[in-house]
Every structure is written in structure tokens, then in C-alpha cells.
Amino acid sequence: MRITIVTDAWHPQPNGVVRVNDTLRQTLERRGHEVQIVEPSLFRTVPCPTYPDIPLAVLPGRKVAAMITEFHPDAIHIATEGPLGLAARGLCRRRGWPFTTAYHTKFPEYIAQRTRLPLKHLYALMRWFHGPSAAVLCPSPSVQRDLAARGFTNARAWSHGVDTELFHPQPKDFLDLPRPIYLYVGRITVEKNLPAFLDLDLSGSKVVVGTGPQREALEKRYPQVHFRTAFGDRELSRYFASGDVFVFPSTTDTFGLVMLEAMASGVPVAAFPVTGPRDVIGTSRAGIMDTDLRAAALAAIKIDPAQARAHALTFSWDRVADEFLGFLAPLPGHARAPEEDQAALEI
């Protein structure tokens, strides 16, 4: 099967959306499918306002149409709501092609935090974007229920997986710091709620691995915290395995793939009892959820690392790929451009 995946999030962006899309691509290709990735490096870009590490494609409509038409996909999946996602959505609507979308990130909440725009208006935009989709793939049942309550009639639960060969228990001597080590790995942005972790009174060491627009400010505010940057997946996996407890302070993540990566590394998780942790940790006893994040961290350190690893092993990427293929909406025929589409508005 020939599958086009359109995403505004791609390498070298260090985030869960990129890892999900790339691992999905690898899994599909290993199973004999041909996958086209339409991503920002193929276009002229500008930095995203307030988050310059994320490039946004400029007027990509005509090139997106040409790339997809030349590929002749059997199905189209739009993974993000950015400029490339908008261009692909417009193309599919003009040509009457079915497509699927994904809801990886709570953009309405993130935009509201930065702009103070009314949340109801931002969700109205999300309903407009995802409304024509054959299925909006949500990373957890909790997100599916939340979107359904907000008027999304096509939301479908689609869990994510973890690479348990890359992320696995390893010697903990990679970090030569006082134990226990309370670890966070991920983007360093305001919506990750990192002060809720960094303000905790905990013995040992706190380590933050990642980059993002809030890092410099947090380094100045918390000089006792050890900030690190991982260069490559192998080094990233060693950071994960070096922790004693993975602390996940976010209250807005739709899933939180980093929690699975920590558990696959034999590191239990401490988190708030919110969307994301509820679906990833659940009743597994591989982590602790508590409205008191310090209490969760102190309890999580008592969990057997083998319990965390065993839970992560239940999140198979083959199952994720099977679900993805089941949700796809096949095109009625190969993608060909009608004459009137040549003059389509660039988005």
C-alpha cells in the first residue's frame, strides 16, 4: 500500500510527535508498505513564533499538491494541523479525496496559554480542521472521550508504542550524581509545567534533559538542577536508563510517550492523575499518580524496575500499525490532478 503522511513535525525536532510518526513509518515500511513523508525540510520555512526551534513551511500548497499527485498514494494521513497539514487538507477537499487526521497535541490549550484567546474559539478551529476527516486518531481513550465531549463525532482511539530495543535497562553510571536521580526528558516549554517538578523538595539530584524556549530561563531560576542535552537516540536512551524516577509534571499532554520510554528503560514514573498518565500508567503499578507530585515521586522510587519494563513491553508498535491501517480511508483511485486544481490557492 502507498501511504502519504503529511506532518509539520519532523526531524530534527525532538518531540513525541516526530518519534511516533517516524517509528510508524519504519514499522509500515518493514511490513512492505511504501510511505511518503511530506515534512518541513522539503519547503522554505520560517521559525514558529514563540518556539523558533520549530520550522513552519511558507506557502506550501502548490508543492504539496505536486508531491502527493506524483506519489499516487492509496491513502493520505494528515498528522498535524500546521501549514503542511492545512495544505494537504485543502488539496483533499478540492479533489474530493478521503483522508484521516491525528490529534497529537492539545494545541487549543497551548495557544490559549500563549495568546489568551478563548478556548472555545480555538476548539472551533480544531473542529473545522478535523471535521471532514474519515477518522481523527487520538493517542488514548481519554483524549477520544474529551474530543467527543467537545463535539468531535469522528474521534477514534489509537494508542502509541515504544521501541523497547532502543529503550532498555542499562547501567546507571552514565550520570555521576548523588542518588536518587529524579529525571525529566522532553521539550522545555511552558506547557510542560516543569516548575511543578523543579520546586519539589527532594533529596538526591534533579536532571532535565531536553531543549526548548524555556530552558535558559529555568537554568537561571534553578541553578541546582542539572540540565543536559542528548545527542542522538543512543545517548538519549542512556539518560533515560540512568534515572531512578521519571517525573512527568505535564497536565496537558495527550499521551506522553516519554513515560513509556522511561518505563521501557526500567524507570518508574511519577505524574499527576490527568490525561496521558491515566492512559499510559493506568492500573499497571509501573508508576504513581497523585495530585501531590512529591508524594508520587517518593512512592515511585519503591517500584521494582522490572515492573516498569514489563508494562512498557505491552505497547507493541505492530499493534499500533495494525490500528493505523484499519483507520485509513482508501482513495477511490490513484491521485491525479484535475485541470482546475493547477490554479489552486497556495496555503
N, C-alpha and C positions, 0 to 999 in steps of 0.2 A: 504494500500500500504506500502511496506517495502522500506525505503529510506535510503541510506548511504550518509552522509555528511562528507567530509574529510576537515579538517581545521587545519592549523598551528597556528591559533589564537583562544585561548580558555581561560577560567578562570585559574588563577586569573588575566590575562592580562586585564587592564582597558581601553578598546578601543571600538569604534563603531562597528568594525567587529565582536567582540565577542558578543556584545549585539544583533546585527542583527541575527547572527546565532543561538544564544540561544533562542531569542524570536520566531524566525521562528520554531525552534524545538518544543517549548512549544505549539505554535499555531497548528502545524501539529498533535502533539500527542493529543491535546484536541479534534481534529476532527477525531480521530480514526486511524491515521496512526502510524506505528511503525518506529522510527527513530534511526539509529545507528550514533553516533558521533565518528569519528576517530580523536583523538586530542593528543597533545604532552605529556600529563601526563602519557599516556599509553606506553611511549617509553623512552629509555635512551636519554638524551638531553644534549646539551651544550649551554651556553649563546650566543645570537646573537652578533656578532662583532658590536661595537658602540652602542648597545642597549641591555645591559645584562639582562634587565627585561623580554626579550622575549626568551623562550627556543626553541631550534631547535632540532628536532629528528635526531638521528645519525643512519645512515644505516637502515632505517625503511622498506625497500622494502619487505622482506620476511614476516614480521609480518603483514604489511598492507594487503598483498595478503591473508594471512591466515584468518585475521579478517573479511575481506569482503566476502571471499568464505564461511566461516562458517555462516555468516548472511543471505546469499542468497537474496540480495536486488532485488527489481524490477526496481530500478533506482539509479544512482550514480551521486552525485553532488560534484564537487571539488571547494571548496570555496577560496582557497589561492594558491599562486604559490611557496610555500616553500618546504622543503624536503618531507613532507607528501603528498602535492599536486603532486609533481613530481612522487613519488612512486605510487600513485593511477592512475595518467595519464599513467605511464608506464605499469601498470597492465592492464588497459583498452585497451591500444593499442595492447599489446601482445595477448589478448584474443578476440579482435575484438568487444569489448563492446562499445556501445554509452555512452556518458556522457555529462554533462553540466559543465560549469565553471562560476566563478564570477570574476569581476574586481572591487574589493572594493577600492583599493588604487593605487595611481599613483606611483608605485614602480620605474619606469624609472626615474622620476624626483627626487625622494628621493635618489636613488642610485647615480645619477649624482651629486647631491649636496654633497654627502659624498666622492665620488671617482673621480669625474671629467671625468668619462667615457663618450664617445659620446652618446648623447641621441638617435640618430638613431640606434645605435647598440643595445641599451637596449630595444628599442621598437621592434627591430627584434626578440629578445629573447621572448618578450611577444607574438608576432605573432606566433612564433614557439610553445609556450606553449598552447595557446588558439586555434590555427588553427584547430585541429581535433574536437573541441568541437561542439556539436549539437547547442549550443547557449551560448554566453558569456553574462551573466546577468550583466547589468550596472545599477548603482544606480540612473541614471537620464537620460533624453533625451539629455542633454548637453554632458554627457560622451559618450553616444552612438554615437552622431554625431562626436565627437572628434576621437573616435576609428575608425569609418568608414572612416574618412579622412586620417587616418594612415594605411589604408589597411586591417582593420578587416572586413571581409564580414559577420560575424555571430553575431555581437553585437546586443543585444536586451535590450530595456529599461525596468528596473524592479525597481520600486520605493520602498522605505522603509517606515516603520510605526513607531509609538511611543506608548509607554504604558501610556495612559492618566489617568490610575488609580494610577500608581506609581508617575507619574509626574503631579502635580496639584497645583493650587494656595494654599498657606499656609501662616500663619502669618510670617512676615518678621523679627521677633525679634531674629531669630537664630544667626544672625550676628549683634553684638552690635558695629557698626562702624559708622562714620559720613556718612550721605547720601548726594547725591545719591551713590549707590554702583554699580560700573561697574565691571562686572563679566566675567571671563573666566573659563570654566571647560573642562578638556581634558588632553591629553598627552602633556607633556612639552618637546618637541623636536624641533630641528632646523627648520623642515619643517612647523611647526605651526606658524612661523613668529610672535612670541609673542612680540618682541621689538616694532613692529608697533603699538601695543596696549599700552604697558607699557611706551613708550616715549610720549604718548599723554598728553597734558596739560588739565587736567580735575579736577574739584573740587570734593570733597567727598572722596571716597575710591576706590582703585582698589584691587580686590580679584582674586587670581588664585588658583583653586582647581584641584589638579592632581599630578602625579608623572612622572618622565622621566629623561633621561640623562642630560638634560639642566637645570634642576631645581636648582641645587646647584649654578651654575654659575649665573643664573638670580637672585637668592636670594641675592647674593653678589652685583650684579650690581644695583639692585633696592631695597634697604633696606626699602623704604617707602611703598612697595607693600606687601599686606597680603597674604602669601602663606599658603594654607590649604590642608589637606588630608581627603578625605571622607572614612569612614569605613562602608561599606555596602550601599545597594541601598536606604534604608530609609533615612540615613543621607545625601546621595548624593542628594536626592530629596529636602531636606530642604535647602541645599546650593543653588540649582537652584532657589527655590522659594524666597530666601532672596535677590536676586539681583533686581536692578531697570532696568538695561540694560545689556543684554548679548552681549559682544563684541567678534566677531569672525574674527581674523586677517588673517587666513589662505588664501592663494591664490592657494593652490594645492589640497585641499580636493575634492574628487569625489562627496560627498554628504554633510556630516556634520550633523550627527544625533543629536549632542548636541544642534544644533539650534532648532530642533523640541522639544527636551526635555525642553529647556528653554521656548519656546512659550507655550508648554503644561502647564508649571508652571506659566503662566501669565506674562512672562518676554519678552518684545520685543527685537529684535536683531539688532545690527549694524554690517555691514560687507562690504567688498569690492564687487563690481559688477562683480563677477567671477563665474566659475563653482562651483556648490554647493549652495551658496546663491541664485543664479538666479533660481535654481530649487526648493529650499526649501521655500524661501520667495516669489519669483515671483512677482505678482501684488497684493498680499494679503493685503498690508498695515499693516502687522504684524511685519514688520521690515523695516529698511532703508539701502539701498545700496548706497555707494558713494565712489569715489576714494579718497576723504578726509574722513578718518575714524573718525576723531574727529567730523566733521560736522555730520556724520551719527549717532554717539553716542549721540550728543546733540539733534538731531531731534528725535531719537528713544525714548528718555525719555518722550516725549509728547504723545506717543501712548497709547491708552486705553488697559490695560492688558487683558480685555475681548476679544479684537480683536485678540490678540496673541493666546489666548486659543482657540478661535473659529476656527482659521486656523489650529492649530495642530489637532483638532478633525476630520479633513477631511482625515487624514493619517491613514487609518484603516489597522490593521495587517491581518484581514481576507482577504482584497483585495490583500495584499502582498502575502499571502499564495496561493490564487487562481491563481495569475500570476505565481508564482513559480511552482505550479503543472502543469500548462499549458505548461511551457517550458521544463519540464523533458522529457528525452528520454528513454522510457522503454527498458529494456534489453529483448532480444529475448526469454530468458528462465532463469531459476534460475542459479545463478553464481556457476559454477563448474570448478575446476582446471584441465586442460589437463596435461598429464604427463610431457610434455616438460617445463611447467611453474614452476615445482618444483625447477629447477636449474636456475631460472631467476636471473639476475644480481640485487643485492641489490643497491638501490639508496640512 
